Amino acid sequence: MISLDEACRVLAQIAPLRLAESWDNVGLLVGDRRGSISRVITCLTITPPVVAEAMEQSADLIVAHHPLPFKPLQRITSDTTTGRMLLELIRSGVAIYSAHTAFDSAAGGINQMWAERLQLTNTRPLIPESEEEPVDTDSVGSGRYGLLTSKTSLQQLAQNAAGSVGAKAPRLVGSADQHVQKVALACGSGGSFLSAAKRRGCDVMVTGEATFHTCLEAEASEIGLVLLGHYWSERFAMESLAEELGRELAGLTVWASREERDPVAAVAQKH
């Protein structure tokens, strides 16, 4: 067993909390730093099935990408799903930690993982942490962009990205056969990064989801979009994080939630 505080320190080294967006809620959200932990579960989002799994498996800590709570709460009661989950976790002594946008932007975070999965070269942050410092491949900041080793079609890029994480039904904005090479990356709901991708001269942006109006703007700007689904654009990283925590925190049992599922399902087509 180790202290919860030690686990928090390791997590803050992996994803420095100073990198989080100003609107975010990151770090230790529930728990006593002086307590001891031995079993840790990672997940994208804390949901009732994840809470049930944590209870059944006697987890001491949930490392969730999406914060719970995210916004300030006036009350914690069993009248809401959020309240019921928090009450159950607190009663059972289960701590909650979230790095969220800090993990998105970290040097080895989710967007950098995507750059490596797609084998991009000359990778840079879309929005560097500091515009005053030289921007190199070790820089941190929001999003990423870089070059594919050769031009490919928008459809092929979508298939490669989706296949690497098991996404079932990626969607496209733009012509499926248009050639792309300069790729922007913004995991999750990345529509707000479209203007940055445009400034960097990107041909396409790979993200989880985007609003209808962002899709229209991308189409008008002739920038392709690959929409993998919010879940698929980030869940794989929580599996990688579980493996990293297992290496960094010897003696702990760490696993990625086995019960978590994408709430959005593709409709089966009749033939």
Secondary structure, 3 states (H helix, E strand, C coil): CEEHHHHHHHHHHHCCHHHCCCCCCCEEEECCCCCEECEEEEECCCCHHHHHHHHHCCCCEEEECCCCCCCCCCCCCCCCHHHHHHHHHHHCCCEEEECCHHHHHCCCCHHHHHHHHCCCEEEECCEECCCCCCCCCCCCEECEEEEEEEEEEHHHHHHHHHHHHCCCCCEEECCCCCEEEEEEEEEEECHHHHHHHHHCCCCEEEEEECCHHHHHHHHHCCCEEEECCHHHHHHHHHHHHHHHHHHHCCCCEEEECCCCCCCCCCCCCCC
